[in-house]
Amino acid sequence: MPIFSFLAFPKTDMKDRLIADLSAMAYCEIKPSGNKDVLILLTDTPDEEANKNLIDAIKALNSLQSLSMAFGHTD
């Protein structure tokens, strides 16, 4: 069960859209910053293949400017 945390930066004026996009995805938990345009994204997938597919889908979001991994753990 791979568990990762990321800092997700939205494109300009797209923070709410990025929250909605990520919230619609399985295995994602989002914590928005109250005073900055950054989100903390936690992912917990059942296996490596699901994790790779999820990361690829996140990277393809039009509302995402950049994604930086802060922590990663796999069993």
Summary of the structure (lengths in Angstrom):
residues: 75
radius of gyration: 11.7
end to end distance: 6.1
largest distance: 37.3
contacts: 205
relative contact order: 0.36
helix: 28%
strand: 39%
